[in-house]
Every structure is written in C-alpha cells, then in structure tokens.
Amino acid sequence: MALNNLNYLDRMMETIYDWLENMIASLNDGEYWHIPADDILIKIDKKKKELVMVMGDKESDTYQRLDSVISRVGYKLTTSESEKYFIP
C-alpha cells in the first residue's frame, strides 16, 4: 500500500511541476503573475530565470510552497524592495 501511495505522490508532484513550467512559459519576460490566494504579485525574469515577488508576504503559505518547488523547474524565487508595481 505504501508503494502505491508513493507512486501517487510522485505523479502528483510531476503534475505540479508540469503545471508550473506551463504557467511560466505562458508569460512573457517582464510580465506579472498575480496569485490571489495570498495577494502575491510576482514579476517574471526569464533572462535570469527568476521570479521576483514585488508584492506580498514572504511568510505566506503560497510563497513557502512556491519556494519549495520552483528550483525543480530551473527558476529561483526572490523578493525585491526596489521593484515596484504600479498601474499607470
């Protein structure tokens, strides 16, 4: 039974990684990704392979979960005090 659960968990994690890769691929360099669950705003930097949080709480569950898996898809998650988002 434990082996079946492990296979299930492995498949679920692969689904998460695939979804995350597709989400990042769907955004252009410099675009923003808003995650409403914790009101997080992330700017995509494809040149540096970095997701930069410009708004939100680094201690939030969403940030912590994203931080724990993002390296698997070749990106890093950072925060920026200087990067600001504004609506013109």
C-alpha positions as CSV (number, residue, x, y, z in Angstrom):
1,M,0.0,0.0,0.0
2,A,2.8,2.5,0.8
3,L,4.4,1.9,-2.6
4,N,1.1,2.8,-4.3
5,N,0.9,6.0,-2.2
6,L,4.5,6.9,-3.2
7,N,3.7,6.4,-6.9
8,Y,0.6,8.6,-6.5
9,L,2.6,11.3,-4.7
10,D,5.3,11.2,-7.3
11,R,2.7,11.5,-10.1
12,M,1.1,14.5,-8.2
13,M,4.4,16.2,-7.9
14,E,5.2,15.8,-11.6
15,T,1.8,17.3,-12.3
16,I,2.6,20.3,-10.2
17,Y,6.0,20.7,-11.9
18,D,4.4,20.4,-15.3
19,W,1.7,23.0,-14.4
20,L,4.3,25.4,-13.0
21,E,6.5,25.1,-16.2
22,N,3.5,25.7,-18.3
23,M,2.5,28.8,-16.2
24,I,5.9,30.3,-16.5
25,A,6.1,29.5,-20.2
26,S,2.7,31.2,-20.8
27,L,4.1,34.6,-19.5
28,N,6.5,36.8,-21.4
29,D,9.7,38.1,-19.8
30,G,8.8,41.1,-17.6
31,E,5.1,40.2,-17.1
32,Y,3.4,39.8,-13.8
33,W,1.8,36.8,-12.2
34,H,-0.8,37.6,-9.5
35,I,-1.7,34.8,-7.0
36,P,-4.9,36.0,-5.4
37,A,-4.9,33.4,-2.6
38,D,-2.3,35.4,-0.6
39,D,-2.4,38.5,-2.8
40,I,1.1,37.9,-4.1
41,L,2.5,39.6,-7.2
42,I,5.5,38.2,-9.0
43,K,7.4,39.6,-11.9
44,I,8.9,37.0,-14.3
45,D,12.5,37.5,-15.3
46,K,13.2,34.8,-17.9
47,K,16.8,36.1,-18.6
48,K,17.8,35.5,-15.0
49,K,15.4,32.5,-14.6
50,E,14.0,34.3,-11.6
51,L,10.6,35.0,-10.1
52,V,10.7,38.3,-8.2
53,M,8.0,38.9,-5.6
54,V,7.1,42.6,-5.8
55,M,4.1,42.5,-3.5
56,G,3.0,40.0,-0.8
57,D,4.1,38.3,2.3
58,K,7.2,36.1,2.2
59,E,5.9,34.2,5.2
60,S,2.6,33.3,3.4
61,D,1.8,29.6,2.7
62,T,1.7,30.3,-1.0
63,Y,5.1,31.8,-1.1
64,Q,6.6,29.0,1.0
65,R,5.0,26.3,-1.2
66,L,6.2,28.0,-4.4
67,D,9.7,28.5,-2.9
68,S,9.9,24.8,-2.1
69,V,9.2,23.6,-5.7
70,I,10.4,26.4,-8.0
71,S,14.0,25.2,-8.3
72,R,12.8,22.0,-9.8
73,V,11.7,23.9,-12.9
74,G,15.0,25.8,-13.1
75,Y,14.0,29.1,-11.5
76,K,14.6,30.8,-8.2
77,L,12.2,32.9,-6.1
78,T,13.4,36.2,-4.7
79,T,11.9,39.3,-3.2
80,S,12.6,42.9,-4.1
81,E,12.2,46.1,-2.1
82,S,13.2,48.3,-5.1
83,E,10.9,46.7,-7.7
84,K,7.5,48.3,-7.6
85,Y,4.3,47.6,-9.4
86,F,2.1,50.4,-10.4
87,I,-1.0,50.9,-12.6
88,P,-0.4,53.9,-14.9
